[in-house]
Amino acid sequence: MAALKNFRPLFDRVLVERFLPELKTKSGIMIPQKGQAKVLDATVVATGPGARMDDGKNQQVSVTVGDRVLLPEYGGTKITLDEKEYHLFREGDILAKYES
């Protein structure tokens, strides 16, 4: 957890942790690894200060730490911190934010 506290994305980058895929169906049948769908939901773990505008000011990122977001199927940069897998996306690549 110490490495995650020292990690801060730059500009409009957002660090997310994807949810784990379902390993069983509702009836209890185990799903093989090849048959598991890619999980597109994630939780925001860290955000950068925002994109730099032409006048030198930063435009704030529209998601905050703890938000649940919808990601594209492909893209992002995979990062391993403290033996956990995270993904780094630009704010513009995030498709949607779930409202509580």
ChimeraX commands (.cxc) that place a marker at each C-alpha (Angstrom):
marker #1 position 0.00,0.00,0.00 radius 0.5
marker #1 position 2.97,2.31,0.55 radius 0.5
marker #1 position 3.88,2.30,-3.15 radius 0.5
marker #1 position 0.32,3.25,-4.06 radius 0.5
marker #1 position 0.36,6.27,-1.73 radius 0.5
marker #1 position 3.54,7.50,-3.41 radius 0.5
marker #1 position 2.10,7.07,-6.94 radius 0.5
marker #1 position 0.33,10.06,-8.50 radius 0.5
marker #1 position -0.63,10.11,-12.20 radius 0.5
marker #1 position 0.33,13.15,-14.28 radius 0.5
marker #1 position -2.00,15.51,-16.15 radius 0.5
marker #1 position -5.40,13.94,-16.96 radius 0.5
marker #1 position -4.37,10.34,-16.25 radius 0.5
marker #1 position -6.53,8.16,-13.97 radius 0.5
marker #1 position -5.31,5.04,-12.14 radius 0.5
marker #1 position -8.02,2.38,-11.77 radius 0.5
marker #1 position -8.35,-1.09,-10.28 radius 0.5
marker #1 position -10.54,-3.42,-12.35 radius 0.5
marker #1 position -13.11,-5.62,-10.61 radius 0.5
marker #1 position -12.35,-9.35,-10.59 radius 0.5
marker #1 position -14.15,-11.51,-13.17 radius 0.5
marker #1 position -16.90,-13.90,-12.11 radius 0.5
marker #1 position -15.48,-17.38,-11.48 radius 0.5
marker #1 position -18.82,-19.17,-11.07 radius 0.5
marker #1 position -22.27,-18.89,-12.57 radius 0.5
marker #1 position -25.26,-18.25,-10.30 radius 0.5
marker #1 position -25.96,-21.99,-10.28 radius 0.5
marker #1 position -22.40,-22.74,-9.08 radius 0.5
marker #1 position -20.76,-23.95,-12.30 radius 0.5
marker #1 position -17.09,-22.96,-12.57 radius 0.5
marker #1 position -16.31,-20.81,-15.62 radius 0.5
marker #1 position -13.03,-21.68,-17.43 radius 0.5
marker #1 position -10.53,-18.84,-17.73 radius 0.5
marker #1 position -10.95,-18.61,-21.51 radius 0.5
marker #1 position -14.72,-18.30,-21.14 radius 0.5
marker #1 position -14.60,-15.40,-18.67 radius 0.5
marker #1 position -15.70,-12.06,-20.05 radius 0.5
marker #1 position -13.36,-9.11,-19.68 radius 0.5
marker #1 position -14.44,-6.92,-16.78 radius 0.5
marker #1 position -15.08,-3.33,-17.89 radius 0.5
marker #1 position -15.99,-1.89,-14.46 radius 0.5
marker #1 position -13.30,-0.41,-12.24 radius 0.5
marker #1 position -12.75,1.74,-9.18 radius 0.5
marker #1 position -10.70,4.95,-9.40 radius 0.5
marker #1 position -7.64,4.70,-7.14 radius 0.5
marker #1 position -5.76,7.92,-8.00 radius 0.5
marker #1 position -6.11,10.88,-10.37 radius 0.5
marker #1 position -3.78,13.47,-11.79 radius 0.5
marker #1 position -4.25,17.23,-11.35 radius 0.5
marker #1 position -5.94,17.59,-14.76 radius 0.5
marker #1 position -5.12,18.52,-18.35 radius 0.5
marker #1 position -3.14,21.71,-18.93 radius 0.5
marker #1 position -5.08,24.35,-20.87 radius 0.5
marker #1 position -3.61,26.88,-23.34 radius 0.5
marker #1 position -3.60,29.61,-20.67 radius 0.5
marker #1 position -1.50,27.43,-18.32 radius 0.5
marker #1 position -4.28,26.51,-15.89 radius 0.5
marker #1 position -5.34,22.93,-15.17 radius 0.5
marker #1 position -8.79,21.62,-16.12 radius 0.5
marker #1 position -9.99,19.49,-13.20 radius 0.5
marker #1 position -10.50,15.74,-13.70 radius 0.5
marker #1 position -14.21,14.83,-13.63 radius 0.5
marker #1 position -13.76,11.63,-11.59 radius 0.5
marker #1 position -12.58,11.34,-7.99 radius 0.5
marker #1 position -10.97,8.59,-5.94 radius 0.5
marker #1 position -13.52,5.90,-5.12 radius 0.5
marker #1 position -15.76,6.49,-8.16 radius 0.5
marker #1 position -16.93,3.44,-10.12 radius 0.5
marker #1 position -16.29,3.88,-13.85 radius 0.5
marker #1 position -16.88,2.03,-17.14 radius 0.5
marker #1 position -13.75,1.39,-19.20 radius 0.5
marker #1 position -13.23,0.57,-22.88 radius 0.5
marker #1 position -12.54,-3.08,-23.71 radius 0.5
marker #1 position -9.02,-2.33,-24.92 radius 0.5
marker #1 position -6.49,0.34,-24.01 radius 0.5
marker #1 position -4.81,1.67,-20.93 radius 0.5
marker #1 position -1.42,0.83,-19.49 radius 0.5
marker #1 position -1.09,-2.10,-17.09 radius 0.5
marker #1 position 0.89,-1.29,-13.93 radius 0.5
marker #1 position 1.79,-3.58,-11.02 radius 0.5
marker #1 position 2.14,-1.94,-7.60 radius 0.5
marker #1 position 2.43,-3.93,-4.36 radius 0.5
marker #1 position 1.75,-7.13,-6.35 radius 0.5
marker #1 position -1.68,-5.80,-7.43 radius 0.5
marker #1 position -2.63,-5.02,-11.00 radius 0.5
marker #1 position -3.81,-1.51,-11.90 radius 0.5
marker #1 position -4.51,0.25,-15.21 radius 0.5
marker #1 position -3.68,3.82,-16.20 radius 0.5
marker #1 position -6.12,5.60,-18.56 radius 0.5
marker #1 position -6.53,9.12,-19.87 radius 0.5
marker #1 position -9.67,10.76,-18.55 radius 0.5
marker #1 position -11.05,11.02,-22.09 radius 0.5
marker #1 position -10.79,7.24,-22.53 radius 0.5
marker #1 position -13.17,6.54,-19.61 radius 0.5
marker #1 position -16.61,5.87,-21.06 radius 0.5
marker #1 position -18.90,6.59,-18.10 radius 0.5
marker #1 position -19.12,7.14,-14.37 radius 0.5
marker #1 position -21.71,5.28,-12.28 radius 0.5
marker #1 position -23.80,7.51,-10.02 radius 0.5
marker #1 position -24.40,6.31,-6.48 radius 0.5
marker link #1:1,2 radius 0.2
marker link #1:2,3 radius 0.2
marker link #1:3,4 radius 0.2
marker link #1:4,5 radius 0.2
marker link #1:5,6 radius 0.2
marker link #1:6,7 radius 0.2
marker link #1:7,8 radius 0.2
marker link #1:8,9 radius 0.2
marker link #1:9,10 radius 0.2
marker link #1:10,11 radius 0.2
marker link #1:11,12 radius 0.2
marker link #1:12,13 radius 0.2
marker link #1:13,14 radius 0.2
marker link #1:14,15 radius 0.2
marker link #1:15,16 radius 0.2
marker link #1:16,17 radius 0.2
marker link #1:17,18 radius 0.2
marker link #1:18,19 radius 0.2
marker link #1:19,20 radius 0.2
marker link #1:20,21 radius 0.2
marker link #1:21,22 radius 0.2
marker link #1:22,23 radius 0.2
marker link #1:23,24 radius 0.2
marker link #1:24,25 radius 0.2
marker link #1:25,26 radius 0.2
marker link #1:26,27 radius 0.2
marker link #1:27,28 radius 0.2
marker link #1:28,29 radius 0.2
marker link #1:29,30 radius 0.2
marker link #1:30,31 radius 0.2
marker link #1:31,32 radius 0.2
marker link #1:32,33 radius 0.2
marker link #1:33,34 radius 0.2
marker link #1:34,35 radius 0.2
marker link #1:35,36 radius 0.2
marker link #1:36,37 radius 0.2
marker link #1:37,38 radius 0.2
marker link #1:38,39 radius 0.2
marker link #1:39,40 radius 0.2
marker link #1:40,41 radius 0.2
marker link #1:41,42 radius 0.2
marker link #1:42,43 radius 0.2
marker link #1:43,44 radius 0.2
marker link #1:44,45 radius 0.2
marker link #1:45,46 radius 0.2
marker link #1:46,47 radius 0.2
marker link #1:47,48 radius 0.2
marker link #1:48,49 radius 0.2
marker link #1:49,50 radius 0.2
marker link #1:50,51 radius 0.2
marker link #1:51,52 radius 0.2
marker link #1:52,53 radius 0.2
marker link #1:53,54 radius 0.2
marker link #1:54,55 radius 0.2
marker link #1:55,56 radius 0.2
marker link #1:56,57 radius 0.2
marker link #1:57,58 radius 0.2
marker link #1:58,59 radius 0.2
marker link #1:59,60 radius 0.2
marker link #1:60,61 radius 0.2
marker link #1:61,62 radius 0.2
marker link #1:62,63 radius 0.2
marker link #1:63,64 radius 0.2
marker link #1:64,65 radius 0.2
marker link #1:65,66 radius 0.2
marker link #1:66,67 radius 0.2
marker link #1:67,68 radius 0.2
marker link #1:68,69 radius 0.2
marker link #1:69,70 radius 0.2
marker link #1:70,71 radius 0.2
marker link #1:71,72 radius 0.2
marker link #1:72,73 radius 0.2
marker link #1:73,74 radius 0.2
marker link #1:74,75 radius 0.2
marker link #1:75,76 radius 0.2
marker link #1:76,77 radius 0.2
marker link #1:77,78 radius 0.2
marker link #1:78,79 radius 0.2
marker link #1:79,80 radius 0.2
marker link #1:80,81 radius 0.2
marker link #1:81,82 radius 0.2
marker link #1:82,83 radius 0.2
marker link #1:83,84 radius 0.2
marker link #1:84,85 radius 0.2
marker link #1:85,86 radius 0.2
marker link #1:86,87 radius 0.2
marker link #1:87,88 radius 0.2
marker link #1:88,89 radius 0.2
marker link #1:89,90 radius 0.2
marker link #1:90,91 radius 0.2
marker link #1:91,92 radius 0.2
marker link #1:92,93 radius 0.2
marker link #1:93,94 radius 0.2
marker link #1:94,95 radius 0.2
marker link #1:95,96 radius 0.2
marker link #1:96,97 radius 0.2
marker link #1:97,98 radius 0.2
marker link #1:98,99 radius 0.2
marker link #1:99,100 radius 0.2
view
